[in-house]
Amino acid sequence: MHQGVSDYLLKDNMQRLPHVVQRALEMAETRKAKARADAELAESRLRLAELAEHLQVSTEQERANIAREIHDDIGGALAAVKLDLAWVGRRTDSPEVLEHVASAMEMLQHALEASQRIMMNLRPPILDQGLVAAVQWLASSFER
């Protein structure tokens, strides 16, 4: 037995026995309730950590999917337009048409750079090479 202050009852205080027993039972129930609450809290924290990790993984996957779609769809279409504009530029001698082709090529180049920047901001490909490579890439980008 634990033999704490609540475990002793002097013989001349036997009338207090029901109260002491009731108090001991209440304390035991309180300890059990606290242990259950602590276990539930630990389980909740574990579940919250799992959910946070799942959310992070889902977010990263979605960002990678969006970046891939930008690369494949928008990047591919812009590259095709650039090739067509270059073809038009080679087929004409008109200064006015060449001026418009040059202007369109410049705007197209800005669009290509913007799509590459957006893809890089969404999910840098260096992340696929691991944490060390990603940190080194980040440090070198700060140096620039």
N, C-alpha and C positions, 0 to 999 in steps of 0.2 A: 504494500500500500504506500501511497505517496507521503503520507503523514505531514500534511500541511496544517495550518491553523484551523481549517474547517474540518479536519479529521478527528479532532479531539472534542470530547464532551465530558465535562465534569459530572460526577454522579449527582451532585446537588442541583444540577440544572437539567434533569431528565424531562421536565415539562417542555423544554425547548427542542427536544428531539425531532418532533415533526417539522418544525421550522428549519432546523439544521439540515435534515434530510431533503426537504423541499429545495432549500438553497443549493445543496450539492447537486441535486438533479438538474436544477436550472443552469448551474454553471457548466455541467457536463453537456447539456443540450446546446448551450451557447458555444462551447468549444467545437462541438460537432457541426453546428450551423456555420461557424466561421471557417472550419476546414472545408465544408462543402462550397461555401462562397469563394474561398481561395482557389479551390480546384476549378470551379466554374470560371473564375476570372482568368486563371492560367489558360484554360481551354479557349476562352474568348480571345485572349491575346494571341494565342497560336493561330486561331482561325483568322483573325484580323491580319496577321503577318502573311498568312497564305493568300488571303484575298488581295492584299497590297502587292504581293509578288505577281499574282495572276494578272492584276490590272497593269502592272509595269510591263510584263511580257506581252500582253495583248496590245498595249499602246505601241511598243516597239515593233511588233509584227505589222500593225496597221500603218505605222510610219514607213516601214520598209515596203509594204505593198503600194502605198501612194507614190513613194519615190520611184519604184519600179514602173508603175503606170505612167508617170511623167516621162521617165526615160524612154520607155518603149513606144508610147502613143504620141505624146507631144514632141519629144525629141526626134523620133523617127519622121513625123510629119514635117517638122521644121527643116530637117536635113534634106528631105525630098524636095521641099520648096526651094531650098538653097541650090540644089543641083539644077532644078528647072530654070531658076533665074540665071544661073551661070550659063546654061545652054542658050537662053534667049540673048544674053549679052554677047555671046560668041557669034550669033547668027544675024546680028544687026549692025549697021554702020551709022544709024541715026543717032546724032548726039543727044537728042531729046530722050529717046528710048534708053540710051546708055546711062543718062543722068538718072532716070527713074529706076533703072535696074540697080544702079549703085546705091541710091537712096533706100530701095527695098532691101538690098543686101545688108546695109548698115542696120536697119531696123530688125532684120532677121537675126543678125549676129547678136544684137542686144537681147532679143527674145531667147536665143539659145543660151546665152550667158545667164540670163535670169532663171531659166528652167534648171540649169546646172547648179546654180546657187541655191535654189529652192530644194532640189534633191539633196544637196550636201547638208543643208540646214535640217531637213527632215530626218535624215539618217546617213551620216558619213559612212562610206563603204569600209573605212578603216576599222570600224567596230567589229567586222567579221574576222579580223586578224588578231583579236584579243585585246585585253586591257592595257598591256605594256605598249603595244603599237599605238593604241588610241591615245594614251597619255603623251607619248612622244610626238605624235602628230599635233595634238593640241598645244603642246609647248612650242613646237616649231611655228605653228600658226600665230601664236602670241608674239614670237620674236619678229615676225614679218610685220 
